[in-house]
């Protein structure tokens, strides 16, 4: 059965897109989306919305300066790192990729001697690059040559600012490798974490390195034809055991962000127990997916036609999310990476499954921005 992308489209006034985060971070608005309706709160209220014994699961990936400019002879080529691969190469997106051939050597501006060899080229503009160094030497060269690959809807004509270097990194960030931030985590502060802990809400982290294609809208008319790029993730045995123990004791699993949801669902067995995980996931969560591992999700407001809006619709119910987004647009919530957040309670599985058919697209009567 065809799944039309138009079911997940909506019109968003351009002034609803956040160019800067709330300050302090936990002063952002929080829309609580539950079976009984919608509640307007702020992120700082989160401890009051959770219960002692609940477990917060956040993504500890750290954003790297993934935007690079390379030269091959006289040709200048824009490179955006996407994902590290198990064989030591990096998958990257390249402007003018048609100019590149396996064996070409790229030299990068901003660093005296960083170089990479093209090992393969994808039909969709991707390339596999093998850099001339690894580990800390590679990280140090990236700090010299690279810039944050901010999403195009965050306007920075002169490039990322010094503030962005801190704003686009979560308080959980530890494991380098993400191209884009797991944006739900941007709302947390040390003070909020302390208040959650005092409330009896524990937390653990997993790692999913967010790639360049995560926030892209789906192209074409049929969702089923969309291909999600692989992303590398890790759940340690200790983290898996903590999650399983929390659920066995009656606590709810509260995933911070869609990235945490995808990795937890990738690692869950048929009974919902989390297994240790180390590898790649290409899990594409659509309405009809039976969630096994997550009870609540905290997430930002996502792009129209995006896989992430489809994921939250699968989790909380499409009709409930349609109502939530219409409310958010009408009452001035701020959207996307630097925007506000929502706390979603899972819909009953039978309701979510029944909504997997077609419905009218969301409309707020305004033209959405061209660059999404």
N, C-alpha and C positions, 0 to 999 in steps of 0.2 A: 504494500500500500504506500502510495506517495505521501510524503510529509511536506506540505507546502511551507516554504520559508516565510511567506506573507503572514502566517499565523503568529509570527514572532517579530513583526515589524511594528514600529510606533513612531509618531512624530514628536520630536523634542525641540523646544525653543533653544536656540544657541546660547541664550544667557543662563541656561540651567547647567551648562558644562563648567566645572570648576577649573580655574586656572591656577589656584593656590590652595593649599590645605587649610583647614581650620586651625586656629592657634588659641589655646593649646590643642593638641590633637584630639583629646577626649572630649572637647567641647562640640564636636561635630554632632549633627542631628542623627537620631536613630529611630527608624520606623519599625515598630514591633508588629510583625505580620503573623497573626494567629487565627485559629479557626473561628474565634468569636468576633473578629474584626481587626481594626488597625489602631495602634496607639502611637502618638507622637512623643518621643522621648529624646534624650541625648545619650551619647556613648557612655558618659560618666554614670548613667543609671544602670549599666549592665549588671553589676553585682546584685541589684534588687530584682532583676528579671531572671536570675539563675538561682539554683538551689544548692545548699551544702551537699557535697558529694558529687556534683556535676564535674566533668573533666573537660577542660579547654584544650583543644589540639590545634597548634599553630604551625605554620611553615617557617622554618629558620633559614631559608635560602637567602643569600646576600647578592644584591645586584652589582654586576660588574660594569665597567665602562665599555660597552659592547659596540659602540659606533666608531668605525675606523675609516680612514681614507688611504687607499693603496695606490701604488703606481706599478704599472707593467710597461716598462719602456716609457713612452711619452703619454700613454693613456692613464687617465685618473679614474679610479673606480671606487664607489662607495660600498663599504662592507659592513653588514650588521651580523655579529655573531649570534647564533641561534642556540645551539646545544652542543655540549661536549659529548663525544662518542666513546664507547668502550675501547675502541682501537687507538685512542690517543688523538684522533683528528677532531676538528670542529666542523659541524654543519653551520653554514653561514648563508645569508641572503646577499646577493650581489647586484648592484645596479650595472647595467650593461654586461650581464653575465655572458651574453653571446660572444663577447670578445675573449673570453677565457677558455683555455684548453688544458686538459691534464698535462702536467709537467711545467706549466707556466710558474714563474717565481714572482711573487708580489712583495714589494717593499713598502713599508708603512710610514706615512708622514707623522712627525711628532716624536719619533724614536730614531735614534742614530742608526740602529742596525736590525730592528725587528723585521723578520721576513717569514713568508709562508709559501709552501708549494701547493698548487692545485692538484688534488688527487683524482677528483671526479666532478662531474657537473650534472645537475638535475634538469629535467625538461622545464620545471617551473621557476627557474632562476636561482636555485640553490647550488652551492658548491661545497665540497669537502676540502678543508684546508688542513695541512700539517705544518704547524709552526716550528720554528727552529729552536724552541725552548719550551720548558714545561714548569709546572709547579710555581714556586715563588718567583723565579726568574721571569716567567711568563706574566704573572700577576703584576710585577713591577713594571714591565714594558707596557702593559695595558694601561696602567695608571699614567704613563707618559703620553701614550699615543691615542688613547681612547676617550670617548665622551659617553655620558649616559644616553641611552637610546629611548628618550622620552616618547610617549605616544603622541601622534600628530595632533591630537585635540588639546594638548597642553601647549599654548602658543609661546614659543621661545625663538623669535626671529634671529637673535644673536647667539643661540645655543643655550644649553642648560646653565643655570646660575649656581653660585656657591651655595645658596639656600637649597637648591634642588638636591645637591649631593647628600644632604641630611634628610630633607623632606621625603625623598623617594627611597628611603631605607627604613625597614621596620625595626622596632625595638628587639625583635627576636633574631635579627639577621646575624648569621654566624658562618654558614657554609657558602663560600663563593661559587657562583655559577649561573645565576639568573640574569636574563636580559631585561625582564620586566618585573616590577615589584608584585608580590602577592598583596594586593592593595587593601584587603580587609585588615591586615595587620598594621597598616599605617596609623590606625586610630588609637593604638595602645600606648600608654605611658607607664613609667615605673610606678607612679602613684596609683594608677588604675590597677596594675598587676598586684600591688600590695593590698589594695582593698578587696580584690577578688580572693586573694589568699586568706585574708582575715575572715572572709565570709565562708570559708571552707571549700572553696573551688580550686582544685588543683589544676596544673597544666603540664603538658608535655609538648615536645616538638617532633616533627618529622621534616624531611627535606624533599621538596620537589622543585627542580630548577625550571623556572618559568621561561618558555621560549618566546621568540618574536611573533609567532602566529597566534598566540593565545587569545588576544583581544580582537582579532579580525572578524568582520562580519562574514556570514556565509554567502558565497557567490552562487548564482544559479537559482533555480526554482524548487529543487528537491533536496531536502535536508539529507536524505539518505546517501546522496552522492558526494557529500562533503567529506574530505579526508583531514583528520587531525594529525598534526605532527607529533612524533614521539617526544616525550619529556622524561628525563632521568629522575628517579626518586629513590629514597631510602627510608625505611622504617626499621629501627633497631629492634632486637629481641626484647630489650628492656622496655622500650616504648610500647611495643605490642602487648607485653604482659601487663603493663600499667593500664592500658585501655581496656583490656579484657577483664581485669579485676574490678575496675570502676563500674563497668556495665553489670558484672555479676553481682555487685553490691547494691544495685538499684540506681546508680548514678546515670545521668544522661551524657552522651558524647556531643560536645559543642564544637563543631568544626569552624575554625577561623579561616574563611575564604573558600572559594571554589577549588583552589589547588589542593587544600587539605582534604576536601570531600573526594576529589577524583582519586587521590592516592589511597585514602582509606577504603574506598569502594573497590579499588583495584586489588587491595591486599586482603579483603574480607572473604571468608569461606561462605558456604551456603547457609551456615548457622549464624553468620555475623561476627564470628571471631576473627580478630586481626592476626595475620601471620607476618613474620618478619619479611621485608621486601627490599630488594636491591636490583634495580634494572630500569627498563623503560615501560611507560604506559602510554597507550593510545586510546584509552577508554573515552568514548563519546557518549555522554549521558543525555538521553532524550526522554520525553514523556513516555511512560510505560516501564521505565527502569524501576526495579524493585530495590529500594535502598536497604542495605543490611547493616551499615556501620554507624550511621549518623542520625542523631535525634533533633538537633538544632544546627542552624548555620547562620553565621554572621558574615555578611558580604556587602559589597558596594552596589550601586545601581549601574547596570551594564548597558552596553551598546545594543541598539536594535539589530535584529537579524544575526546576533552573535551566538556562538555555542554556549556562552555563559548565561545568557538570558534563557536559553532553552534548558540549561541545567537547573536553574532556580525554579523554572516553571515545572519541571519534572519533580522537584523536591517538595515545593509548597502547593502545587496545583496551579494550572495555567490561569484559571478564572480568578483565583485569589491574587496571583501576581499581576494580572491585568488591572485589577482594582487598585492594588498597591501602587503601581507605577502611575496610573492616572491621578491618584491622590498625591503622590510625590511631586508630579509635574505641576499640579494645580496649587500646591501649597509651598512651592519654592525650594524643595530639596535640591541639593547640588549633586550632579551626576559624575560618574566615571572615576578615574584613579585618585584624584584629589578631592573627591566629593564626599557626600554623607554615606551612611550605612543603613542596613536593615538587619533585623534579627528575625529569622524565619523558623517557624515551627513546621515540622514535616506534616504533609497532608496524609490522610489515610490512603493506603496503597490502592484501594479499590476506586477512590475518587480520582487519584492521579492517573490510573490506568484508563478510566472512562473518558478522560479529557485528551487522550492522545489523538483524537480525530481533529477535524477542521473547525475553525471558528472565525469570527470577524477580527481583523487586526486592530490593535490599539490605535486610537487617534486622539490627539489633543488639539487638532485643528490648526497646527502650525507646521511650517516646513522644517525638516530636520537639517542639520548642517551637512554640507557636502562631504567634508573630510571626517570620516568616522573611524 
